[in-house]
Amino acid sequence: MWTKTKSIFFIFTLISTLTAAPPSLHIYVIPFDNIKNDVAIAWLSDAFSEMVNASLSQHDRIYLKDKTGLEELMSNRSLLLQQRPGTKNLLILGKFERALDKISVAVQLIDISSWDELDSRKVRGDYNDITGINRSLSETINTMLVPFLPKIEKGPYPTLTEGKRMRTPPSYAEKAIDLSSSIDKAIDELGEELDVNIGARGRVDPKELKEKDGEWILDLSKDDYENSRPENDSNTDLMIDVLKNLMENPYEINLERPQLNYDPENRKEFQIVFPVTYRLKGNIIKDMLTSLPYSGLKQDGNLTVFYFNRDKYNFPKDISERIQFGKYRTSPVMQFQDAKGNPLVVLVDSPDQTIHGLLSNRVLYKSFHFFSPLIDFAVGGWSMQVTLETVDIPVEYKFNMEVNSANKISRVSLKFIPEAELHNFLSKLL
């Protein structure tokens, strides 16, 4: 009887201590957005997020989360209700671009519970002084977070969660602990619920957990794609059809007749202006809304973000790899052809600097970087995200051409070529 009484008393003490612990601050840090898709500085996307993590890890009671943690929260918003009262969940959104030797970084602080912007700042520095940018960025982020840092009130007893640089916060159990159970069972259930909170989904398959010579080994090599749920097959088939259409043919193009004007400085050449407008096809978002049972939806200005998770879908290996390796990205290639279909001028719009360095003896070759993808994908172990931007991108491609050659132009074509195939495609034209 005394043992049972002690167990019940311990459980009450444990629950009251966890509940009384001061609220914490959850900070979600994801890779920064490379606005112009500048390949030369693409490495800064992860570098800036690591700088922020390194700076914030010095604070007490700030718990850092990465992209996976954000995906988990977005796929199950009820997790916000399971946190201690007063706990804040803030997202650091960063984007950067380069102009000559200067790097500009814009940072937003977002309250995930309401998607309100709490603060925004800008940092600017030299590309050759990343250390200086790191210092300025760290100081800016710390300044933005000052009003939201948790204030710990010292009480007569220490809290169980007090400590420095904890990446994943302890949390009280999601379900009420059965007071009639033993203390061992209560602690086991509490530990199990904590594992669920930090992302350890599901239970360990006994077939995957083995003991060998006193060493416990959990086999993680099994491919997640083998664990697909048969009941999700119908939804998955719909998703594959929609995603393939999004990846292969998402854009609507408006081509205007090229303008040929004599160059005032060289009457033997035309100044050619070729207006093009890029946009997403009008039915794409409607199809996404009506065809697929999405797990979450967010509207942010011109951006519409769809979330899908494994509760309703299986993620086919070929689709996931296509997203992870960026094989869905394409670049527009324009050909000015003669009456026989032979290319006279080739224009390519790509962020790849190696494409910009190509030359040709057969045709007039020009490279640009105006086009930005209006669709993006991200996939993790448990969720998939599709982002659509509903804006028009008007572009004017300008170049000079010898008058006699320009008079041979009979037709213009534009085709989107996958980035992985772009070199091979251009080699046949140039």
TILUM-760833 format. One record per residue (C-alpha): residue number from 1; x negated, y, z. Coordinates in nm, 3 decimals, decimal comma, always signed. Layout:
BEGIN
+-----+---------+---------+---------+
| pos |      xx |      yy |      zz |
+-----+---------+---------+---------+
| NUM |       X |       Y |       Z |
...
+-----+---------+---------+---------+
//
This chain:
BEGIN
+-----+---------+---------+---------+
| pos |      xx |      yy |      zz |
+-----+---------+---------+---------+
|   1 |  +0,000 |  +0,000 |  +0,000 |
|   2 |  -0,286 |  +0,236 |  +0,088 |
|   3 |  -0,455 |  +0,161 |  -0,246 |
|   4 |  -0,136 |  +0,239 |  -0,439 |
|   5 |  -0,087 |  +0,562 |  -0,243 |
|   6 |  -0,445 |  +0,669 |  -0,322 |
|   7 |  -0,389 |  +0,596 |  -0,691 |
|   8 |  -0,075 |  +0,809 |  -0,705 |
|   9 |  -0,247 |  +1,090 |  -0,515 |
|  10 |  -0,545 |  +1,077 |  -0,753 |
|  11 |  -0,320 |  +1,095 |  -1,058 |
|  12 |  -0,134 |  +1,398 |  -0,922 |
|  13 |  -0,466 |  +1,563 |  -0,839 |
|  14 |  -0,604 |  +1,487 |  -1,185 |
|  15 |  -0,298 |  +1,625 |  -1,365 |
|  16 |  -0,283 |  +1,939 |  -1,151 |
|  17 |  -0,656 |  +2,002 |  -1,198 |
|  18 |  -0,637 |  +1,963 |  -1,575 |
|  19 |  -0,327 |  +2,182 |  -1,593 |
|  20 |  -0,484 |  +2,449 |  -1,373 |
|  21 |  -0,803 |  +2,460 |  -1,580 |
|  22 |  -0,848 |  +2,795 |  -1,753 |
|  23 |  -0,752 |  +2,813 |  -2,123 |
|  24 |  -1,020 |  +2,773 |  -2,385 |
|  25 |  -1,084 |  +2,921 |  -2,728 |
|  26 |  -1,087 |  +2,693 |  -3,033 |
|  27 |  -1,285 |  +2,839 |  -3,324 |
|  28 |  -1,254 |  +2,680 |  -3,668 |
|  29 |  -1,552 |  +2,752 |  -3,892 |
|  30 |  -1,535 |  +2,639 |  -4,255 |
|  31 |  -1,775 |  +2,696 |  -4,548 |
|  32 |  -1,773 |  +3,053 |  -4,678 |
|  33 |  -1,615 |  +3,122 |  -5,017 |
|  34 |  -1,851 |  +3,196 |  -5,307 |
|  35 |  -1,625 |  +3,455 |  -5,474 |
|  36 |  -1,791 |  +3,462 |  -5,816 |
|  37 |  -1,892 |  +3,096 |  -5,813 |
|  38 |  -2,253 |  +3,207 |  -5,847 |
|  39 |  -2,442 |  +2,878 |  -5,870 |
|  40 |  -2,773 |  +3,035 |  -5,767 |
|  41 |  -2,638 |  +3,131 |  -5,422 |
|  42 |  -2,395 |  +2,842 |  -5,374 |
|  43 |  -2,611 |  +2,708 |  -5,089 |
|  44 |  -2,513 |  +3,010 |  -4,878 |
|  45 |  -2,157 |  +2,874 |  -4,848 |
|  46 |  -2,266 |  +2,613 |  -4,591 |
|  47 |  -2,557 |  +2,822 |  -4,463 |
|  48 |  -2,334 |  +3,106 |  -4,342 |
|  49 |  -2,100 |  +2,867 |  -4,158 |
|  50 |  -2,403 |  +2,706 |  -3,990 |
|  51 |  -2,525 |  +3,051 |  -3,885 |
|  52 |  -2,188 |  +3,121 |  -3,723 |
|  53 |  -2,185 |  +2,782 |  -3,549 |
|  54 |  -2,536 |  +2,836 |  -3,413 |
|  55 |  -2,439 |  +3,177 |  -3,275 |
|  56 |  -2,108 |  +3,072 |  -3,117 |
|  57 |  -2,248 |  +2,754 |  -2,963 |
|  58 |  -2,417 |  +2,972 |  -2,699 |
|  59 |  -2,083 |  +3,080 |  -2,548 |
|  60 |  -1,903 |  +2,916 |  -2,258 |
|  61 |  -1,563 |  +2,759 |  -2,328 |
|  62 |  -1,572 |  +2,817 |  -2,703 |
|  63 |  -1,504 |  +2,489 |  -2,878 |
|  64 |  -1,617 |  +2,474 |  -3,238 |
|  65 |  -1,422 |  +2,285 |  -3,503 |
|  66 |  -1,508 |  +2,223 |  -3,867 |
|  67 |  -1,304 |  +2,181 |  -4,185 |
|  68 |  -1,192 |  +1,832 |  -4,082 |
|  69 |  -1,053 |  +1,967 |  -3,755 |
|  70 |  -0,863 |  +2,237 |  -3,944 |
|  71 |  -0,716 |  +1,981 |  -4,185 |
|  72 |  -0,601 |  +1,769 |  -3,892 |
|  73 |  -0,434 |  +2,068 |  -3,725 |
|  74 |  -0,264 |  +2,176 |  -4,047 |
|  75 |  -0,130 |  +1,826 |  -4,110 |
|  76 |  +0,009 |  +1,805 |  -3,756 |
|  77 |  +0,101 |  +2,147 |  -3,620 |
|  78 |  +0,250 |  +1,987 |  -3,307 |
|  79 |  -0,106 |  +1,957 |  -3,174 |
|  80 |  -0,084 |  +2,328 |  -3,089 |
|  81 |  +0,194 |  +2,250 |  -2,842 |
|  82 |  -0,022 |  +1,992 |  -2,664 |
|  83 |  -0,288 |  +2,241 |  -2,559 |
|  84 |  -0,310 |  +2,422 |  -2,229 |
|  85 |  -0,105 |  +2,743 |  -2,200 |
|  86 |  -0,306 |  +3,042 |  -2,315 |
|  87 |  -0,538 |  +2,845 |  -2,543 |
|  88 |  -0,610 |  +3,030 |  -2,868 |
|  89 |  -0,690 |  +2,879 |  -3,209 |
|  90 |  -0,879 |  +3,118 |  -3,436 |
|  91 |  -1,005 |  +3,063 |  -3,791 |
|  92 |  -1,312 |  +3,241 |  -3,928 |
|  93 |  -1,269 |  +3,299 |  -4,302 |
|  94 |  -1,573 |  +3,426 |  -4,487 |
|  95 |  -1,648 |  +3,512 |  -4,847 |
|  96 |  -1,960 |  +3,646 |  -5,014 |
|  97 |  -2,094 |  +3,773 |  -5,344 |
|  98 |  -2,419 |  +3,898 |  -5,491 |
|  99 |  -2,483 |  +4,221 |  -5,679 |
| 100 |  -2,844 |  +4,231 |  -5,800 |
| 101 |  -3,053 |  +4,168 |  -5,486 |
| 102 |  -2,777 |  +4,257 |  -5,238 |
| 103 |  -2,549 |  +4,008 |  -5,061 |
| 104 |  -2,209 |  +4,127 |  -4,936 |
| 105 |  -2,026 |  +3,915 |  -4,678 |
| 106 |  -1,663 |  +3,977 |  -4,574 |
| 107 |  -1,529 |  +3,804 |  -4,261 |
| 108 |  -1,170 |  +3,769 |  -4,140 |
| 109 |  -1,051 |  +3,645 |  -3,802 |
| 110 |  -0,716 |  +3,462 |  -3,833 |
| 111 |  -0,478 |  +3,346 |  -3,559 |
| 112 |  -0,383 |  +2,997 |  -3,678 |
| 113 |  -0,058 |  +2,990 |  -3,478 |
| 114 |  +0,089 |  +3,283 |  -3,676 |
| 115 |  -0,162 |  +3,334 |  -3,961 |
| 116 |  -0,199 |  +3,697 |  -3,858 |
| 117 |  -0,526 |  +3,875 |  -3,934 |
| 118 |  -0,674 |  +3,985 |  -3,602 |
| 119 |  -0,986 |  +4,155 |  -3,734 |
| 120 |  -1,198 |  +4,193 |  -4,047 |
| 121 |  -1,554 |  +4,314 |  -4,095 |
| 122 |  -1,818 |  +4,337 |  -4,369 |
| 123 |  -2,190 |  +4,267 |  -4,362 |
| 124 |  -2,439 |  +4,363 |  -4,631 |
| 125 |  -2,805 |  +4,275 |  -4,665 |
| 126 |  -3,091 |  +4,185 |  -4,897 |
| 127 |  -3,095 |  +3,844 |  -5,065 |
| 128 |  -3,465 |  +3,823 |  -4,975 |
| 129 |  -3,389 |  +3,884 |  -4,606 |
| 130 |  -3,154 |  +3,603 |  -4,506 |
| 131 |  -3,283 |  +3,627 |  -4,148 |
| 132 |  -3,159 |  +3,986 |  -4,132 |
| 133 |  -2,820 |  +3,887 |  -4,274 |
| 134 |  -2,801 |  +3,606 |  -4,018 |
| 135 |  -2,867 |  +3,853 |  -3,735 |
| 136 |  -2,608 |  +4,104 |  -3,862 |
| 137 |  -2,350 |  +3,832 |  -3,925 |
| 138 |  -2,396 |  +3,683 |  -3,576 |
| 139 |  -2,362 |  +4,025 |  -3,411 |
| 140 |  -2,048 |  +4,101 |  -3,615 |
| 141 |  -1,881 |  +3,768 |  -3,532 |
| 142 |  -1,959 |  +3,807 |  -3,162 |
| 143 |  -1,814 |  +4,159 |  -3,162 |
| 144 |  -1,495 |  +4,037 |  -3,330 |
| 145 |  -1,447 |  +3,764 |  -3,068 |
| 146 |  -1,509 |  +3,976 |  -2,758 |
| 147 |  -1,135 |  +4,055 |  -2,698 |
| 148 |  -1,047 |  +3,685 |  -2,720 |
| 149 |  -1,318 |  +3,526 |  -2,507 |
| 150 |  -1,154 |  +3,334 |  -2,219 |
| 151 |  -1,191 |  +3,496 |  -1,879 |
| 152 |  -1,253 |  +3,233 |  -1,616 |
| 153 |  -1,110 |  +3,307 |  -1,272 |
| 154 |  -1,324 |  +3,151 |  -1,006 |
| 155 |  -1,120 |  +2,945 |  -0,763 |
| 156 |  -1,207 |  +2,752 |  -0,449 |
| 157 |  -1,248 |  +2,430 |  -0,652 |
| 158 |  -1,442 |  +2,367 |  -0,975 |
| 159 |  -1,252 |  +2,272 |  -1,290 |
| 160 |  -1,320 |  +1,942 |  -1,462 |
| 161 |  -1,369 |  +2,110 |  -1,799 |
| 162 |  -1,625 |  +2,370 |  -1,692 |
| 163 |  -1,944 |  +2,354 |  -1,897 |
| 164 |  -2,145 |  +2,504 |  -2,181 |
| 165 |  -2,157 |  +2,433 |  -2,556 |
| 166 |  -1,886 |  +2,166 |  -2,566 |
| 167 |  -1,785 |  +2,104 |  -2,925 |
| 168 |  -1,461 |  +1,915 |  -2,848 |
| 169 |  -1,256 |  +2,021 |  -2,544 |
| 170 |  -1,113 |  +1,772 |  -2,297 |
| 171 |  -0,733 |  +1,789 |  -2,285 |
| 172 |  -0,465 |  +1,648 |  -2,056 |
| 173 |  -0,276 |  +1,339 |  -2,172 |
| 174 |  +0,003 |  +1,391 |  -2,422 |
| 175 |  +0,236 |  +1,151 |  -2,247 |
| 176 |  +0,336 |  +1,145 |  -1,884 |
| 177 |  +0,133 |  +0,898 |  -1,682 |
| 178 |  +0,339 |  +0,619 |  -1,532 |
| 179 |  +0,313 |  +0,676 |  -1,157 |
| 180 |  +0,384 |  +0,313 |  -1,089 |
| 181 |  +0,077 |  +0,197 |  -1,283 |
| 182 |  -0,260 |  +0,136 |  -1,130 |
| 183 |  -0,537 |  +0,395 |  -1,134 |
| 184 |  -0,736 |  +0,195 |  -1,389 |
| 185 |  -0,446 |  +0,185 |  -1,635 |
| 186 |  -0,381 |  +0,560 |  -1,589 |
| 187 |  -0,743 |  +0,649 |  -1,665 |
| 188 |  -0,748 |  +0,416 |  -1,967 |
| 189 |  -0,436 |  +0,579 |  -2,108 |
| 190 |  -0,579 |  +0,924 |  -2,047 |
| 191 |  -0,898 |  +0,833 |  -2,232 |
| 192 |  -0,699 |  +0,687 |  -2,520 |
| 193 |  -0,490 |  +1,002 |  -2,559 |
| 194 |  -0,804 |  +1,217 |  -2,550 |
| 195 |  -0,947 |  +1,011 |  -2,835 |
| 196 |  -0,635 |  +1,075 |  -3,038 |
| 197 |  -0,662 |  +1,450 |  -2,970 |
| 198 |  -1,021 |  +1,473 |  -3,096 |
| 199 |  -0,941 |  +1,290 |  -3,417 |
| 200 |  -1,008 |  +0,923 |  -3,341 |
| 201 |  -0,695 |  +0,809 |  -3,517 |
| 202 |  -0,545 |  +0,468 |  -3,465 |
| 203 |  -0,679 |  +0,184 |  -3,257 |
| 204 |  -0,995 |  -0,015 |  -3,311 |
| 205 |  -0,942 |  -0,329 |  -3,515 |
| 206 |  -1,080 |  -0,617 |  -3,304 |
| 207 |  -1,211 |  -0,772 |  -3,626 |
| 208 |  -1,436 |  -0,470 |  -3,681 |
| 209 |  -1,569 |  -0,452 |  -3,323 |
| 210 |  -1,831 |  -0,717 |  -3,248 |
| 211 |  -2,072 |  -0,794 |  -2,967 |
| 212 |  -2,414 |  -0,928 |  -3,057 |
| 213 |  -2,683 |  -0,991 |  -2,798 |
| 214 |  -2,526 |  -0,749 |  -2,554 |
| 215 |  -2,486 |  -0,476 |  -2,820 |
| 216 |  -2,142 |  -0,358 |  -2,926 |
| 217 |  -2,118 |  -0,277 |  -3,296 |
| 218 |  -1,827 |  -0,106 |  -3,473 |
| 219 |  -1,838 |  -0,160 |  -3,851 |
| 220 |  -1,759 |  +0,166 |  -4,028 |
| 221 |  -1,861 |  +0,049 |  -4,374 |
| 222 |  -1,517 |  -0,076 |  -4,473 |
| 223 |  -1,378 |  +0,144 |  -4,749 |
| 224 |  -1,080 |  +0,351 |  -4,637 |
| 225 |  -0,926 |  +0,301 |  -4,979 |
| 226 |  -0,877 |  -0,066 |  -4,893 |
| 227 |  -0,643 |  +0,035 |  -4,609 |
| 228 |  -0,373 |  +0,182 |  -4,834 |
| 229 |  -0,014 |  +0,148 |  -4,718 |
| 230 |  +0,216 |  -0,032 |  -4,963 |
| 231 |  +0,513 |  +0,180 |  -4,854 |
| 232 |  +0,331 |  +0,490 |  -4,987 |
| 233 |  +0,280 |  +0,353 |  -5,339 |
| 234 |  +0,580 |  +0,531 |  -5,494 |
| 235 |  +0,476 |  +0,871 |  -5,353 |
| 236 |  +0,118 |  +0,804 |  -5,461 |
| 237 |  +0,223 |  +0,734 |  -5,821 |
| 238 |  +0,403 |  +1,071 |  -5,832 |
| 239 |  +0,102 |  +1,246 |  -5,680 |
| 240 |  -0,137 |  +1,093 |  -5,936 |
| 241 |  +0,079 |  +1,216 |  -6,227 |
| 242 |  +0,103 |  +1,569 |  -6,086 |
| 243 |  -0,265 |  +1,592 |  -5,991 |
| 244 |  -0,385 |  +1,467 |  -6,328 |
| 245 |  -0,174 |  +1,731 |  -6,497 |
| 246 |  -0,316 |  +1,995 |  -6,260 |
| 247 |  -0,672 |  +1,885 |  -6,330 |
| 248 |  -0,648 |  +1,837 |  -6,705 |
| 249 |  -0,406 |  +2,099 |  -6,834 |
| 250 |  -0,308 |  +2,363 |  -6,574 |
| 251 |  -0,360 |  +2,687 |  -6,769 |
| 252 |  -0,149 |  +2,897 |  -6,999 |
| 253 |  -0,348 |  +3,115 |  -7,238 |
| 254 |  -0,257 |  +3,430 |  -7,428 |
| 255 |  -0,488 |  +3,505 |  -7,723 |
| 256 |  -0,468 |  +3,840 |  -7,899 |
| 257 |  -0,597 |  +3,917 |  -8,243 |
| 258 |  -0,967 |  +4,019 |  -8,226 |
| 259 |  -1,036 |  +4,387 |  -8,280 |
| 260 |  -1,312 |  +4,455 |  -8,538 |
| 261 |  -1,459 |  +4,805 |  -8,520 |
| 262 |  -1,765 |  +4,937 |  -8,698 |
| 263 |  -2,059 |  +4,993 |  -8,469 |
| 264 |  -2,120 |  +5,371 |  -8,477 |
| 265 |  -2,494 |  +5,309 |  -8,440 |
| 266 |  -2,517 |  +5,032 |  -8,700 |
| 267 |  -2,264 |  +5,038 |  -8,985 |
| 268 |  -2,374 |  +4,690 |  -9,092 |
| 269 |  -2,223 |  +4,537 |  -8,779 |
| 270 |  -1,879 |  +4,506 |  -8,625 |
| 271 |  -1,811 |  +4,553 |  -8,254 |
| 272 |  -1,568 |  +4,268 |  -8,187 |
| 273 |  -1,332 |  +4,277 |  -7,889 |
| 274 |  -1,142 |  +3,956 |  -7,815 |
| 275 |  -0,867 |  +3,994 |  -7,545 |
| 276 |  -0,769 |  +3,678 |  -7,354 |
| 277 |  -0,536 |  +3,635 |  -7,056 |
| 278 |  -0,557 |  +3,332 |  -6,826 |
| 279 |  -0,281 |  +3,220 |  -6,589 |
| 280 |  -0,137 |  +2,903 |  -6,439 |
| 281 |  +0,153 |  +2,743 |  -6,621 |
| 282 |  +0,481 |  +2,871 |  -6,483 |
| 283 |  +0,625 |  +2,530 |  -6,399 |
| 284 |  +0,329 |  +2,403 |  -6,197 |
| 285 |  +0,429 |  +2,538 |  -5,855 |
| 286 |  +0,793 |  +2,443 |  -5,917 |
| 287 |  +0,686 |  +2,086 |  -5,998 |
| 288 |  +0,473 |  +2,076 |  -5,684 |
| 289 |  +0,763 |  +2,196 |  -5,469 |
| 290 |  +1,025 |  +1,965 |  -5,615 |
| 291 |  +0,830 |  +1,652 |  -5,711 |
| 292 |  +0,613 |  +1,578 |  -5,409 |
| 293 |  +0,705 |  +1,549 |  -5,039 |
| 294 |  +0,427 |  +1,768 |  -4,903 |
| 295 |  +0,318 |  +1,760 |  -4,538 |
| 296 |  +0,262 |  +2,134 |  -4,508 |
| 297 |  +0,295 |  +2,454 |  -4,710 |
| 298 |  +0,137 |  +2,797 |  -4,665 |
| 299 |  +0,196 |  +3,116 |  -4,863 |
| 300 |  -0,078 |  +3,379 |  -4,837 |
| 301 |  -0,031 |  +3,662 |  -5,087 |
| 302 |  -0,095 |  +3,516 |  -5,432 |
| 303 |  -0,216 |  +3,187 |  -5,285 |
| 304 |  +0,010 |  +2,887 |  -5,232 |
| 305 |  -0,148 |  +2,602 |  -5,038 |
| 306 |  -0,001 |  +2,250 |  -5,028 |
| 307 |  -0,109 |  +1,991 |  -4,773 |
| 308 |  -0,066 |  +1,615 |  -4,814 |
| 309 |  -0,167 |  +1,353 |  -4,559 |
| 310 |  -0,194 |  +0,976 |  -4,535 |
| 311 |  +0,139 |  +0,943 |  -4,357 |
| 312 |  +0,308 |  +0,965 |  -4,699 |
| 313 |  +0,030 |  +0,905 |  -4,953 |
| 314 |  -0,260 |  +0,679 |  -5,035 |
| 315 |  -0,559 |  +0,865 |  -5,176 |
| 316 |  -0,687 |  +0,669 |  -5,479 |
| 317 |  -1,062 |  +0,640 |  -5,492 |
| 318 |  -1,097 |  +0,780 |  -5,844 |
| 319 |  -0,888 |  +1,091 |  -5,758 |
| 320 |  -1,077 |  +1,151 |  -5,432 |
| 321 |  -1,417 |  +1,119 |  -5,599 |
| 322 |  -1,308 |  +1,346 |  -5,881 |
| 323 |  -1,223 |  +1,613 |  -5,623 |
| 324 |  -1,531 |  +1,558 |  -5,405 |
| 325 |  -1,770 |  +1,584 |  -5,702 |
| 326 |  -1,586 |  +1,876 |  -5,863 |
| 327 |  -1,516 |  +1,685 |  -6,183 |
| 328 |  -1,185 |  +1,868 |  -6,225 |
| 329 |  -1,356 |  +2,203 |  -6,287 |
| 330 |  -1,354 |  +2,326 |  -6,646 |
| 331 |  -1,490 |  +2,620 |  -6,848 |
| 332 |  -1,326 |  +2,791 |  -7,149 |
| 333 |  -1,513 |  +2,764 |  -7,481 |
| 334 |  -1,403 |  +2,983 |  -7,775 |
| 335 |  -1,491 |  +2,923 |  -8,141 |
| 336 |  -1,457 |  +3,172 |  -8,424 |
| 337 |  -1,439 |  +2,948 |  -8,734 |
| 338 |  -1,438 |  +2,989 |  -9,111 |
| 339 |  -1,168 |  +2,853 |  -9,345 |
| 340 |  -1,329 |  +2,505 |  -9,338 |
| 341 |  -1,334 |  +2,488 |  -8,958 |
| 342 |  -1,708 |  +2,549 |  -8,922 |
| 343 |  -1,801 |  +2,756 |  -8,614 |
| 344 |  -1,946 |  +3,101 |  -8,682 |
| 345 |  -1,936 |  +3,229 |  -8,324 |
| 346 |  -1,929 |  +3,034 |  -7,997 |
| 347 |  -1,835 |  +3,205 |  -7,670 |
| 348 |  -1,854 |  +3,021 |  -7,337 |
| 349 |  -1,733 |  +3,149 |  -7,000 |
| 350 |  -1,922 |  +2,966 |  -6,725 |
| 351 |  -2,098 |  +3,038 |  -6,391 |
| 352 |  -2,377 |  +2,794 |  -6,483 |
| 353 |  -2,696 |  +2,995 |  -6,539 |
| 354 |  -2,847 |  +2,718 |  -6,753 |
| 355 |  -2,556 |  +2,762 |  -6,996 |
| 356 |  -2,633 |  +3,133 |  -7,012 |
| 357 |  -2,989 |  +3,053 |  -7,116 |
| 358 |  -2,896 |  +2,850 |  -7,424 |
| 359 |  -2,988 |  +2,974 |  -7,774 |
| 360 |  -2,876 |  +2,881 |  -8,126 |
| 361 |  -3,010 |  +2,916 |  -8,480 |
| 362 |  -2,687 |  +2,798 |  -8,643 |
| 363 |  -2,419 |  +3,023 |  -8,492 |
| 364 |  -2,384 |  +3,343 |  -8,293 |
| 365 |  -2,379 |  +3,226 |  -7,930 |
| 366 |  -2,267 |  +3,444 |  -7,637 |
| 367 |  -2,215 |  +3,351 |  -7,271 |
| 368 |  -2,000 |  +3,527 |  -7,011 |
| 369 |  -1,879 |  +3,485 |  -6,655 |
| 370 |  -1,533 |  +3,637 |  -6,622 |
| 371 |  -1,306 |  +3,336 |  -6,574 |
| 372 |  -1,232 |  +3,211 |  -6,220 |
| 373 |  -1,048 |  +2,885 |  -6,151 |
| 374 |  -0,692 |  +2,944 |  -6,031 |
| 375 |  -0,663 |  +2,600 |  -5,877 |
| 376 |  -0,875 |  +2,426 |  -5,614 |
| 377 |  -0,867 |  +2,090 |  -5,438 |
| 378 |  -1,010 |  +1,960 |  -5,111 |
| 379 |  -0,983 |  +1,607 |  -4,974 |
| 380 |  -1,081 |  +1,458 |  -4,639 |
| 381 |  -1,035 |  +1,127 |  -4,470 |
| 382 |  -0,678 |  +1,204 |  -4,365 |
| 383 |  -0,548 |  +1,491 |  -4,575 |
| 384 |  -0,560 |  +1,655 |  -4,916 |
| 385 |  -0,521 |  +2,025 |  -4,994 |
| 386 |  -0,417 |  +2,186 |  -5,322 |
| 387 |  -0,450 |  +2,566 |  -5,357 |
| 388 |  -0,285 |  +2,755 |  -5,644 |
| 389 |  -0,333 |  +3,124 |  -5,724 |
| 390 |  -0,053 |  +3,292 |  -5,919 |
| 391 |  -0,231 |  +3,584 |  -6,085 |
| 392 |  -0,322 |  +3,686 |  -6,440 |
| 393 |  -0,688 |  +3,713 |  -6,538 |
| 394 |  -0,717 |  +3,957 |  -6,831 |
| 395 |  -1,057 |  +3,942 |  -7,003 |
| 396 |  -1,211 |  +4,123 |  -7,299 |
| 397 |  -1,499 |  +3,938 |  -7,462 |
| 398 |  -1,718 |  +4,186 |  -7,651 |
| 399 |  -2,003 |  +4,116 |  -7,893 |
| 400 |  -2,159 |  +4,247 |  -8,214 |
| 401 |  -2,164 |  +4,060 |  -8,545 |
| 402 |  -2,293 |  +4,124 |  -8,897 |
| 403 |  -2,007 |  +4,253 |  -9,118 |
| 404 |  -2,034 |  +3,991 |  -9,396 |
| 405 |  -2,031 |  +3,705 |  -9,146 |
| 406 |  -1,738 |  +3,856 |  -8,953 |
| 407 |  -1,534 |  +3,875 |  -9,275 |
| 408 |  -1,555 |  +3,496 |  -9,300 |
| 409 |  -1,367 |  +3,443 |  -8,971 |
| 410 |  -1,045 |  +3,259 |  -9,045 |
| 411 |  -0,929 |  +3,122 |  -8,709 |
| 412 |  -1,006 |  +3,129 |  -8,338 |
| 413 |  -0,974 |  +2,839 |  -8,094 |
| 414 |  -1,007 |  +2,813 |  -7,716 |
| 415 |  -1,053 |  +2,487 |  -7,531 |
| 416 |  -1,127 |  +2,404 |  -7,166 |
| 417 |  -1,424 |  +2,170 |  -7,132 |
| 418 |  -1,512 |  +1,983 |  -6,808 |
| 419 |  -1,827 |  +2,131 |  -6,655 |
| 420 |  -1,997 |  +1,791 |  -6,653 |
| 421 |  -1,945 |  +1,760 |  -7,031 |
| 422 |  -2,021 |  +2,121 |  -7,124 |
| 423 |  -2,388 |  +2,075 |  -7,218 |
| 424 |  -2,310 |  +1,781 |  -7,443 |
| 425 |  -2,018 |  +1,965 |  -7,608 |
| 426 |  -2,222 |  +2,277 |  -7,680 |
| 427 |  -2,519 |  +2,080 |  -7,813 |
| 428 |  -2,301 |  +1,963 |  -8,104 |
| 429 |  -2,199 |  +2,321 |  -8,189 |
| 430 |  -2,528 |  +2,501 |  -8,142 |
+-----+---------+---------+---------+
//
